Amino acid sequence: MILYDDALDHILRIDRVFRQPQGHVILIGVSGQWQDNPDQIRRLDEQSPSFPDQNTWQQIVRNLHVVFTMNPPENGLASRAATSPALFNRCVLNWFGDWTDQAFLQVAGELTQTVDIDRSDYVSPVGLDTTVVLHDSKILHRELASLYNEKRTELEDQQRHLNVGLDKLRDTVDKVRDLRKSLAVKKIELEHKDAEAGWKLEVMISRQQEAEQRRMTSLEIQNALAVQEKEVAARRQVVLADLDKAEPAVLEAQQSVSNIKRQQLTEVRSMASPPAGVKLALESVCTLLGHKVDNWKSIQAIVRRDDFIASIVNYDNEKQMTASHRMKMRNEYLNSDDFTFERVNRASKACGPLVQWVAAQVNYSEILDRVGPLRDEVRKIGGTQPCKLGPKQKP
């Protein structure tokens, strides 16, 4: 049984009716819609409080709950209400309408969540419509998941066979290489015995030529290294200048976050429906910290943690920030008109510094990406001055 938001809404409404004395309900909906609801209603009714068996009509009437089900009349409810006014006056009407797109998405997500598809960067080209069409049959979702797993197993088997073949080819190549080495050694020994004197002379000439060639090669390498060192030094100055600008911004943002008062966080946590900027700010921070959030309640749970502020202040940009994080921050948060320090800070003094912290961390991570190749190039040419790798963490 899959519980989705719309089904829970109907169950809660019916439960409220059952909790009222003499609470009766009429369930109206098209046949085939909300097929899971009757089972859910029966389970709800089974959980209703039971009363001792007393032979009094008053208690029977008080604790009796009647549920009627009907299809929506073609000419509306007015005719039904006119023919049975007492029935409609004594019962609560609960309308089961068409499935919403959100309900389709939740059910489809539950049915396909076991499919191992590791594509976090995938964006559907048709959006929600594909899920809505496929949801017409739960069996179709299960068959889709089964087909995916079957094809994946076939591909893994094929890959395994290919790997076995490649291993055999590598073994053959190694044997051929060993044979060639053995033949080369025997050939050298034969030639050495035939012309030992001439070989010694050739060796001396060859060594002299090699020494001269190495000297020329060394000079060329020194000249090339000198040019590379100048280029790397120039680029290094530019990157370090960017780092010098970015590090204070990160530290300042960390200090601002440290200054957030507990009372301000308490006010944010107590918001039932926060402003868009406040929700965006806290959602972006939770995402950077590695938490998966999909609604305001999950964000509130993370903010209530005692180490929430400490995890922000001690954030390790080089280890925790990824390219996908940066792209997500840019596309979904930093490019949003509601995600600005001024707007968010007006809504919440606690969330304003968090916006500055997210922007500073994203900018700093982009600079670190440029530092990485430069650092490797410096090590490659034998540079001695290390590049800065990350912000100074507060003790």
ROPAKOL-506782 format. One line per 8 residues: their letters; for each residue x, z, y of N, C-alpha, C. Coordinates in steps of 0.2 Angstrom, whole numbers, plus 5000, padded with zeros to 4 digits. Each point is the difference from the previous one (the first is absolute). Layout:
BEGIN
a	X/Z/Y/X/Z/Y/X/Z/Y  ...
end
This chain:
BEGIN
milyddal	5004/5000/4994/4996/5000/5006/5004/5000/5006  4999/4996/5005/5004/4999/5006/4996/5003/5006  5002/5005/5003/4997/5003/5006/5003/4997/5006  4996/4996/5004/5002/4997/5006/4996/5003/5006  5002/4999/5006/4997/5004/5006/4993/4999/5000  4997/4994/5000/4993/4999/5000/4996/5003/4995  5002/5000/4994/4997/5004/4994/5000/5007/5002  5005/5003/5002/5001/5007/5002/4995/5002/5005
dhilridr	4999/4995/5005/4995/5002/5006/4993/5000/4997  4998/4996/4995/4994/5000/4997/4999/5006/4996  5005/5002/4996/5000/5006/4996/4999/5007/5004  5003/5000/5006/5000/5006/5004/4993/5000/5003  4997/4994/5002/4993/5000/5003/4995/5003/4995  5001/4997/4993/4995/5002/4995/5001/5008/4999  5006/5002/5000/5002/5007/4998/4996/5005/5006  5001/4997/5006/4996/5004/5005/4993/5001/4999
vfrqpqgh	4997/4995/4997/4993/5000/4999/4998/5005/4994  5005/5000/4995/4999/5004/4994/5000/5007/5002  5004/5002/5005/5002/5007/5002/4994/5002/5004  4995/4996/5002/4994/5002/5004/4995/5002/4995  4996/5005/5002/4994/5002/4995/4995/4994/5000  4998/4998/4995/4995/4995/4999/5003/4993/5003  5006/4999/4999/5004/4994/5002/4999/4994/4996  4997/4995/5002/4999/4994/4995/5003/4994/5004
viligvsg	5001/4995/4996/5004/4994/5003/4997/4994/4997  5000/4995/5004/4998/4993/4998/5007/4996/5001  5002/4997/4994/5006/4996/5001/4998/4992/5000  5001/4997/5005/4998/4993/5001/5006/4995/5000  5000/4995/4996/5006/4996/5000/4998/4994/4996  5004/4994/5001/4999/4994/4996/5003/5001/4993  4997/4998/4995/5002/5001/4993/5007/4997/4999  5004/5004/4997/5007/4997/4999/5005/5003/5005
qwqdnpdq	4997/5003/5006/5005/5003/5005/5001/5007/4998  5006/5002/5001/5002/5007/4999/4998/5003/4993  5003/4996/4995/4999/5001/4993/5002/5007/4998  5006/5002/5003/5002/5007/4998/4997/5006/5003  4995/4999/5005/4997/5006/5003/4995/5004/4995  4996/4997/4996/4996/5004/4995/5004/5005/4996  5006/4998/4997/5004/5005/4997/5002/5005/5004  5002/4998/5006/5003/5005/5005/4994/5005/5002
irrldeqs	4994/4997/5001/4994/5005/5002/4999/5005/4994  5000/4997/4994/4998/5004/4994/5005/5006/5000  5007/4998/5001/5005/5006/5000/4999/5005/5005  4998/4997/5006/4999/5005/5006/4994/5004/4998  4995/4997/4997/4994/5004/4998/5001/5006/4995  5005/4998/4995/5002/5005/4995/5004/5006/5003  5003/4998/5006/5004/5006/5003/4996/5004/5005  4993/4998/5001/4996/5004/5005/4999/5007/4996
psfpdqnt	4999/5005/5004/5000/5007/4998/4993/5000/4996  5001/5004/4994/4994/5001/4995/4997/5007/5002  4994/5000/4998/4996/5006/5001/4997/5003/4994  4999/5006/4999/4998/5003/4994/4993/4998/4999  4998/4999/4994/4993/4997/4998/4995/5006/5002  4996/4999/5005/4995/5004/5002/4993/4996/5000  4995/5003/4997/4994/4997/4999/4995/5001/5006  5003/4998/5006/4996/5000/5006/5000/4993/5003
wqqivrnl	4994/4998/5002/5000/4993/5003/5004/5000/5007  5000/5005/5003/5004/5000/5007/5007/4998/4999  5004/5003/4995/5007/4999/4999/5000/4993/4997  4996/4997/4996/5000/4993/4997/5000/4995/5006  4995/5001/5004/4999/4996/5006/5007/5000/5004  5002/5006/5001/5006/5001/5005/5006/4996/4997  5001/5001/4994/5006/4997/4997/5000/4993/4997  4994/4997/5000/4999/4994/4997/5002/4994/5005
hvvftmnp	5005/4996/4998/5002/4994/5004/4999/4994/4997  4996/4995/5003/4998/4994/4997/5004/4994/5004  5003/4995/4996/5003/4995/5002/4996/4993/4998  4998/4996/5005/4997/4994/4999/5005/4994/5001  5000/4995/4996/5004/4994/5002/4995/4994/5000  5002/4996/5005/4996/4994/5001/5004/4994/5003  4998/4994/4999/5003/4994/5003/4996/5000/5007  5004/4997/5005/4997/4999/5007/4994/4995/5000
penglasr	4994/5002/5002/4994/4995/5000/5002/4994/5004  4997/4995/4998/5001/4993/5004/4997/5001/5007  4995/5003/5001/4996/5000/5006/5002/5007/5004  5005/5003/4998/5002/5006/5003/4997/5007/4998  5002/5005/5002/4998/5007/4998/4993/5002/5003  4998/4996/5005/4994/5002/5003/4994/5000/4995  4999/4995/4996/4995/5000/4995/5000/5005/4995  5006/5002/4997/5001/5005/4995/4998/5007/5004
aatspalf	5003/5001/5006/4998/5006/5003/4993/5001/5002  4996/4994/5001/4993/5001/5001/4996/5001/4994  5002/4998/4994/4997/5001/4994/5001/5007/4997  5006/5003/5002/5002/5006/4997/5003/5004/5006  4996/5002/5005/5003/5004/5005/5003/5007/4998  4997/5003/4996/5002/5007/4998/5007/4999/4997  5001/4995/4995/5006/4999/4997/5006/4999/5005  4999/4996/5005/5005/4999/5005/5001/5006/5005
nrcvlnwf	4995/5003/5001/5000/5006/5004/5004/5006/4997  5000/5001/4994/5003/5005/4996/5007/4999/4998  5002/4993/5000/5007/4998/4997/5004/4998/5006  5007/5001/4998/5005/4997/5005/5002/4993/4997  5000/4995/5005/5002/4993/4998/5007/4999/5000  5003/4998/4995/5007/4998/5000/5001/4993/4998  5003/4996/5005/5000/4993/4999/5007/4998/4998  5000/4996/4994/5006/4998/4997/5001/4992/5002
gdwtdqaf	5004/4999/5006/5000/4993/5002/5006/4997/4997  5002/4994/5003/5005/4996/4997/5007/5003/5000  5004/4998/4996/5007/5003/5000/5004/4998/5006  5003/5005/5003/5005/4999/5006/5006/4997/4997  5004/4997/5005/5006/4997/4998/5005/5006/4999  4999/5006/5003/5005/5005/4998/4999/5003/4993  4993/5000/4998/4999/5002/4993/5003/4995/4995  4999/4993/5002/5003/4995/4995/5008/5002/5000
lqvagelt	5003/5001/5005/5007/5001/5000/5002/5006/4996  4996/5006/5001/5002/5006/4996/4999/4999/4993  4995/4997/4998/4999/4999/4992/5005/4995/4998  5001/4995/5003/5005/4995/4998/5007/5003/4999  5002/5004/5005/5006/5004/5000/5001/5005/4995  4994/5003/4998/5001/5005/4994/5001/4996/4994  4996/4994/4999/5001/4996/4994/5007/4997/4999  5003/4999/5005/5006/4996/5000/5007/5004/5001
qtvdidrs	4999/5007/5001/5005/5004/5002/5005/5001/4995  4998/4999/4994/5005/5000/4994/5004/4994/4999  4999/4995/5004/5004/4994/4999/5006/5001/5004  5006/4999/4996/5007/5001/5003/5002/4994/5004  4998/4999/5007/5002/4995/5004/5004/5003/5006  5006/4999/4999/5005/5003/5005/5001/4995/5006  4995/4999/5004/5001/4995/5006/4997/5004/5006  5004/5005/5003/4997/5004/5005/5000/4995/5007
dyvspvgl	5003/4995/5000/5000/4995/5006/4995/4995/4999  4996/5000/4995/4995/4994/4999/4994/5002/5005  4998/4994/5003/4994/5001/5004/4995/4994/4998  4994/5002/4998/4995/4995/4998/4998/4995/5005  5001/4993/4998/4998/4995/5006/4993/5000/5001  4995/5003/4996/4993/4999/5001/4997/5007/5002  5004/5005/5000/4998/5007/5002/4995/5003/4995  4994/5003/5002/4996/5004/4995/4996/4996/4996
dttvvlhd	4998/4993/5002/4995/4996/4997/5002/4999/4993  5006/4999/4998/5002/4999/4993/4998/5006/4996  5001/5006/5002/4998/5006/4996/4993/5001/4999  4996/4998/5006/4993/5000/4999/4997/4995/4995  5003/4994/4999/4998/4995/4995/5001/5003/4993  5006/5002/4999/5002/5002/4994/4996/5006/4997  4998/5004/5005/4996/5007/4998/4994/4998/4997  4997/4994/5000/4994/4999/4997/5000/5002/4992
skilhrel	5006/5001/4997/5000/5002/4993/5006/5005/4999  4998/5006/4998/5006/5004/4998/5004/4998/4995  4997/4996/4995/5003/4997/4994/5005/4995/5002  4999/4997/5006/5004/4995/5002/5007/5003/5003  4999/5006/5003/5006/5003/5002/5004/5003/4995  4997/5002/4994/5004/5003/4995/5003/4994/4996  4997/4994/5000/5003/4994/4996/5006/4998/5004  4999/5000/5007/5006/4998/5005/5006/5005/4998
aslynekr	4998/5006/5000/5006/5005/4999/5003/4999/4993  4996/4998/4995/5002/4999/4993/5004/4994/5000  4998/4994/5003/5003/4994/5000/5007/5001/5004  5000/5004/5005/5007/5001/5004/5005/5003/4995  4998/5005/4997/5004/5004/4996/5003/4996/4994  4995/4995/4997/5002/4996/4995/5005/4995/5002  4999/4997/5006/5005/4995/5002/5006/5003/5002  5000/5006/5003/5006/5004/5001/5004/5001/4994
teledqqr	4997/5002/4995/5003/5001/4993/5004/4994/4998  4996/4994/5000/5003/4994/4998/5006/4998/5004  5000/5001/5006/5005/4998/5005/5006/5005/4998  4999/5006/4999/5005/5005/4998/5004/4998/4993  4995/4998/4995/5003/4997/4994/5004/4994/5001  4998/4995/5004/5004/4994/5002/5007/5002/5003  4999/5005/5005/5006/5002/5003/5005/5003/4995  4997/5004/4995/5005/5003/4995/5003/4995/4996
hlnvgldk	4997/4995/4998/5003/4995/4996/5005/4996/5004  4999/4999/5006/5005/4997/5005/5006/5004/5000  4999/5006/5001/5006/5005/5001/5004/5000/4993  4997/5000/4994/5003/4999/4994/5004/4994/5000  4997/4994/5002/5004/4994/5000/5006/5000/5004  4999/5003/5006/5006/5001/5005/5005/5004/4998  4998/5005/4996/5006/5005/4997/5004/4996/4995  4997/4996/4996/5003/4996/4995/5005/4995/5004
lrdtvdkv	4997/4997/5005/5004/4995/5004/5006/5003/5003  4999/5006/5002/5006/5004/5003/5005/5002/4995  4998/5002/4994/5005/5001/4995/5004/4994/4998  4996/4994/5000/5004/4994/4998/5005/4998/5005  4998/5001/5007/5005/4999/5005/5006/5004/5000  4999/5006/4998/5006/5005/4999/5004/4998/4995  4997/4998/4994/5005/4998/4994/5004/4993/5002  4996/4996/5004/5004/4994/5002/5005/5001/5004
rdlrksla	4999/5005/5005/5005/5002/5005/5006/5003/4996  4999/5004/4995/5005/5003/4996/5004/4995/4997  4997/4995/4997/5004/4995/4996/5004/4996/5005  4997/4999/5006/5004/4996/5005/5007/5004/5002  4999/5006/5001/5006/5004/5001/5005/5000/4995  4997/5001/4994/5005/5000/4994/5004/4993/4999  4996/4995/5001/5003/4993/5000/5005/5000/5006  4999/5002/5006/5004/5000/5005/5007/5003/4999
vkkieleh	4999/5006/4997/5006/5005/4998/5004/4996/4995  4997/4997/4995/5004/4997/4995/5004/4994/5003  4996/4996/5005/5003/4994/5003/5006/5002/5004  5000/5006/5004/5005/5002/5004/5006/5002/4996  4999/5003/4994/5005/5002/4996/5004/4994/4997  4996/4995/4998/5003/4994/4997/5005/4997/5005  4997/4999/5006/5004/4997/5006/5006/5004/5002  4999/5007/4999/5006/5004/5002/5006/4999/4995
kdaeagwk	4998/4999/4994/5005/4999/4995/5004/4993/5001  4996/4995/5002/5003/4994/5000/5004/4999/5006  4998/5003/5006/5004/4999/5006/5001/5007/5004  5003/5005/4997/5001/5006/5002/5004/5000/5007  5005/4996/5000/5005/5000/5006/4996/4997/5006  4997/4994/4998/4996/4997/5006/4994/5004/5002  4997/5004/4996/4995/5004/5002/5002/5005/5005  5006/5003/4998/5003/5006/5005/5001/4997/5007
levmisrq	5002/4994/5000/5002/4997/5007/4993/4999/5003  4995/4997/4997/4994/4999/5003/4996/5006/5002  5002/5006/4996/4997/5006/5002/5003/5002/5007  5006/5000/5000/5003/5002/5007/4998/4996/5006  4999/4993/4999/4998/4996/5005/4992/5002/5002  4996/5001/4994/4993/5002/5001/5000/5006/5004  5004/5005/4998/4999/5006/5004/5002/5000/5007  5005/4996/5001/5002/4999/5007/4994/4996/5004
qeaeqrrm	4997/4995/4997/4995/4997/5003/4994/5005/5001  4998/5004/4995/4995/5005/5001/5001/5005/5005  5006/5002/5001/5002/5005/5005/4999/4997/5007  5002/4993/5001/4999/4997/5006/4992/4999/5002  4997/4998/4994/4993/4999/5001/4996/5007/5002  5002/5005/4997/4997/5006/5001/5001/5003/5007  5007/4998/5003/5001/5002/5007/4996/4996/5005  4999/4993/4998/4996/4996/5005/4992/5003/4999
tsleiqna	4998/5001/4994/4993/5003/4999/4999/5006/5004  5005/5005/5000/5000/5006/5003/4999/4999/5008  5004/4995/5002/5000/4999/5008/4993/4998/5001  4997/4995/4996/4994/4997/5002/4994/5006/4999  5001/5004/4995/4995/5006/5000/5001/5005/5006  5006/5001/5002/5001/5004/5006/4996/4998/5006  5001/4993/5001/4997/4997/5006/4992/5000/4999  4998/4998/4994/4993/5001/4999/4997/5007/5001
lavqekev	5003/5005/4998/4998/5006/5001/5000/5003/5007  5005/4997/5004/5000/5002/5007/4994/4997/5003  4998/4994/4999/4994/4997/5003/4994/5004/4998  5000/5001/4993/4994/5004/4998/4999/5007/5003  5006/5003/5001/5000/5007/5003/4997/5000/5007  5002/4994/5003/4997/5000/5007/4993/4999/5000  4998/4995/4996/4992/4999/5000/4996/5006/4997  5003/5003/4995/4997/5006/4998/5000/5006/5005
aarrqvvl	5005/5000/5004/5001/5006/5005/4994/4998/5005  5000/4994/5002/4995/4998/5005/4993/5002/4998  4998/4998/4994/4993/5001/4997/4999/5007/4999  5006/5004/4998/4999/5007/4999/4999/5004/5007  5003/4998/5005/4998/5003/5006/4993/4999/5002  4997/4994/4999/4993/4999/5002/4995/5004/4996  5002/5000/4993/4996/5004/4996/5000/5008/5001  5006/5002/5001/5001/5007/5002/4997/5002/5007
adldkaep	5000/4995/5004/4996/5001/5007/4993/5001/4998  4997/4996/4996/4993/5001/4998/4999/5007/4997  5005/5001/4995/4999/5007/4997/5000/5006/5005  5005/4999/5005/5000/5005/5005/4994/5001/5004  4996/4994/5001/4994/5001/5003/4994/5002/4996  5001/4998/4993/4994/5002/4996/5001/5007/4997  5006/5003/4999/5001/5007/4998/4996/5005/5005  5002/5000/5006/4996/5005/5005/4993/4999/4999
avleaqqs	4997/4994/4999/4993/4999/5000/4997/5004/4994  5004/4999/4994/4998/5003/4994/5000/5008/5001  5006/5002/5003/5001/5008/5000/4994/5002/5005  4999/4997/5006/4995/5002/5004/4993/5000/4997  4999/4995/4996/4993/5000/4997/5000/5006/4995  5005/5002/4996/5001/5005/4996/4999/5007/5003  5003/5000/5006/4999/5006/5004/4993/5001/5003  4997/4995/5002/4993/5000/5002/4995/5002/4994
vsnikrqq	5001/4998/4994/4996/5002/4994/5001/5007/4999  5007/5002/5000/5001/5007/4999/4996/5005/5005  4999/4997/5006/4997/5004/5005/4992/5000/4999  4997/4997/4995/4993/5000/4999/4998/5007/4998  4995/5002/5004/4998/5007/4998/4995/5000/4994  5000/5005/4997/4995/5001/4994/4993/5000/5002  4998/5002/5006/4994/5000/5002/4997/4993/5001  5005/4995/5003/4998/4993/5001/4999/4997/4993
ltevrsma	5004/5001/4995/4999/4998/4993/4993/5002/4997  4999/5006/5002/4994/5003/4997/4994/4996/5003  5000/4999/5007/4995/4996/5003/4999/4993/4997  5005/4997/4998/5000/4993/4997/4997/5001/4993  5002/5005/4996/4998/5000/4993/4992/5002/5000  4998/5003/5005/4993/5002/5000/4995/4994/5003  5003/4995/5002/4996/4994/5002/4996/4997/4994  4994/4999/5001/4996/4997/4994/5000/4993/5001
sppagvkl	5000/4997/5006/5001/4993/5001/5005/4999/5006  5006/4999/4998/5005/5000/5006/5000/4993/5003  5002/5000/5006/5001/4993/5004/5005/4996/4996  4999/4993/5001/5003/4995/4996/5008/5001/5001  5002/5002/5006/5008/5000/5001/5002/5006/4996  4997/5006/5000/5002/5006/4997/5000/4998/4992  4995/4997/4997/5000/4998/4993/5006/4996/4999  5001/4994/5004/5006/4996/4999/5006/5003/5000
alesvctl	5001/5005/5005/5007/5003/5000/5001/5005/4994  4995/5004/4998/5002/5004/4994/5000/4995/4994  4996/4995/4999/5001/4996/4994/5007/4996/5000  5002/4998/5006/5007/4997/5000/5005/5005/4998  5000/5006/5002/5005/5005/4998/5000/5002/4993  4994/5001/4997/4999/5001/4993/5003/4994/4996  4999/4994/5002/5002/4994/4996/5008/5000/5000  5003/5002/5006/5007/5000/5000/5003/5005/4996
lghkvdnw	4996/5006/5000/5003/5006/4996/4999/4998/4992  4997/4995/4998/4999/4998/4993/4994/5002/4997  4995/5002/5004/4993/5002/4997/4996/4994/5001  4995/5000/4995/4995/4995/4999/4993/5003/5003  4998/4997/5005/4994/5003/5003/4995/4994/5001  4994/5002/4999/4994/4995/5000/4994/5002/5004  5000/5006/5002/4995/5003/5004/5002/5006/5004  4996/5002/5005/5002/5006/5004/5001/5006/4997
ksiqaivr	4996/5001/4994/5001/5007/4997/5007/5000/4996  5002/4994/4998/5007/5001/4997/5005/5001/5005  4999/4997/5006/5005/5001/5006/5000/5008/5002  4994/5003/5000/4999/5007/5002/5004/5004/4995  4999/4998/4994/5004/5004/4994/5007/5000/5001  5003/4995/5002/5007/4999/5001/5002/5004/5007  4996/4999/5005/5002/5004/5006/5000/5007/4999  4996/5003/4996/4999/5007/4999/5006/5003/4996
rddfiasi	5004/4996/4997/5006/5003/4997/5005/5003/5005  5003/5005/4997/5005/5004/5004/5006/4996/5002  5002/4996/4996/5006/4996/5001/4999/4993/5004  4994/4999/5003/4998/4994/5003/5005/4998/5005  5001/5005/5005/5004/4999/5006/5007/4999/4998  5002/5005/4995/5007/4999/4997/5002/4994/4997  4995/4997/4996/5002/4994/4997/5000/4994/5005  4997/5001/5006/5001/4995/5005/5007/5000/5003
vnydnekq	5002/5007/5002/5006/5001/5004/5006/4998/4995  4999/5001/4994/5006/4999/4995/4999/4993/4996  4997/4996/5003/4999/4993/4997/5006/4996/5000  5002/4998/4994/5006/4996/4999/4999/4993/5001  5001/4997/5005/4998/4993/5002/5003/4995/4995  5007/5001/4998/5003/4995/4996/4998/5000/4993  4998/5006/4997/4997/5000/4994/4993/4999/4999  4996/5002/5005/4993/5000/4999/4996/4994/5003
mtashrmk	5003/4997/5005/4997/4994/5003/5002/4994/4997  4995/4996/4998/5001/4993/4997/4998/4995/5004  5002/4993/4998/4997/4995/5004/4993/4999/5000  4997/5002/4994/4992/4999/5000/4997/5005/5004  5003/5006/5001/4998/5005/5004/5000/4998/5008  5006/4997/5001/5000/4997/5007/4995/4995/5002  4999/4995/4995/4995/4995/5001/4993/5003/5001  4999/5005/4995/4993/5003/5001/4999/5004/5006
mrneylns	5005/5003/5003/5000/5004/5006/4999/4995/5006  5004/4994/5000/4999/4995/5005/4993/4997/5000  4998/4998/4994/4994/4996/5000/4993/5004/5001  5000/5006/4997/4994/5004/5000/5000/5005/5005  5005/5002/5003/5000/5006/5004/5003/4998/5007  5007/4999/5000/5003/4998/5007/4997/4995/5004  4997/4995/4996/4997/4994/5004/4993/5002/5002  4997/5006/4998/4993/5001/5002/5000/5003/5007
ddftferv	4995/4998/5004/4999/5002/5006/4998/5008/5001  4997/5002/4994/4999/5008/5000/5006/5004/4999  5006/4997/4997/5005/5003/4998/5006/5000/5006  4998/5004/5005/5005/5001/5006/5000/5007/5001  5006/5002/5003/5001/5007/5002/4995/5003/5005  4998/4996/5005/4996/5002/5005/4993/5001/4997  4997/4995/4996/4993/5001/4998/5000/5006/4995  5005/5000/4995/4999/5005/4995/5002/5007/5003
nraskacg	5004/5000/5005/5002/5007/5003/4994/5003/5004  4996/4995/5003/4994/5002/5003/4995/5003/4995  5000/4997/4994/4995/5003/4995/5002/5006/4997  5007/5001/4999/5003/5006/4997/5007/5000/5002  5002/5006/5002/5007/5002/5002/5004/5000/4994  4997/5002/4994/5004/5000/4994/5002/4993/4997  4996/4995/5002/5001/4994/4997/5004/4995/5004  5000/5001/5006/5004/4996/5005/5007/5000/4998
plvqwvaa	5004/5005/4999/5007/5000/4998/5001/4997/4993  4995/5000/4996/5000/4997/4993/5000/4992/5001  4997/4997/5005/5000/4993/5001/5007/4998/5002  5003/5004/5005/5007/4999/5002/5005/5001/4994  4999/5004/4996/5004/5001/4994/5000/4994/4995  4994/4998/4999/4999/4994/4995/5004/4994/5003  4999/4998/5007/5003/4995/5003/5007/5000/5000  5003/5006/5001/5007/5001/5001/5003/4999/4993
qvnyseil	4997/5002/4994/5002/5000/4994/5000/4992/4998  4995/4997/5001/5000/4992/4999/5006/4997/5003  5000/5001/5007/5006/4997/5003/5007/5001/4998  5000/5007/4998/5007/5002/4997/5001/4997/4994  4995/4999/4995/5001/4997/4994/5002/4992/5001  4997/4997/5004/5002/4993/5001/5007/4999/5003  5003/5005/5003/5007/5000/5002/5004/5001/4994  4998/5005/4996/5004/5002/4994/5001/4994/4996
drvgplrd	4995/4995/5000/5000/4994/4995/5005/4996/5003  5001/5000/5006/5006/4995/5003/5007/5004/4999  5000/5006/5000/5006/5004/4999/5003/4999/4993  4995/4999/4995/5002/4999/4993/5005/4995/4998  4998/4993/5002/5005/4995/4999/5006/5001/5004  5000/5002/5006/5006/5001/5004/5004/5005/4997  4998/5006/4997/5004/5005/4997/5003/4997/4993  4997/4995/4997/5003/4997/4994/5005/4995/5002
evrkiggt	4999/4997/5005/5005/4995/5003/5006/5004/5002  4999/5006/5003/5006/5004/5002/5004/5002/4994  4997/5003/4995/5003/5002/4994/5004/4994/4997  4997/4994/5000/5003/4995/4996/5006/4998/5003  5001/5000/5007/5006/4998/5003/5005/5006/5001  4998/5006/4998/5004/5005/5000/5000/5004/5006  4994/5000/5004/4999/5004/5006/5001/5008/4999  5002/5003/5004/5001/5007/4999/4995/5005/5004
qpcklgpk	4996/4997/5005/4996/5003/5004/4993/5000/4997  4997/5005/4998/4993/5000/4996/4995/4999/5005  4994/4996/4998/4994/4999/5004/4996/5006/4999  4996/5002/5006/4995/5005/4999/4994/4998/4996  4998/5005/4995/4995/4997/4995/4993/5003/5002  5000/5006/5003/4993/5003/5001/5000/5005/5006  4994/5002/5002/5000/5005/5005/5002/5007/4998  5002/5004/5005/5003/5007/4998/4994/5004/4999
qkp	4999/5003/4994/4995/5004/4998/5000/5007/5003  4995/5002/5002/5000/5007/5003/5001/5005/4994  5004/5006/5001/5001/5005/4995/4993/5003/4998
end
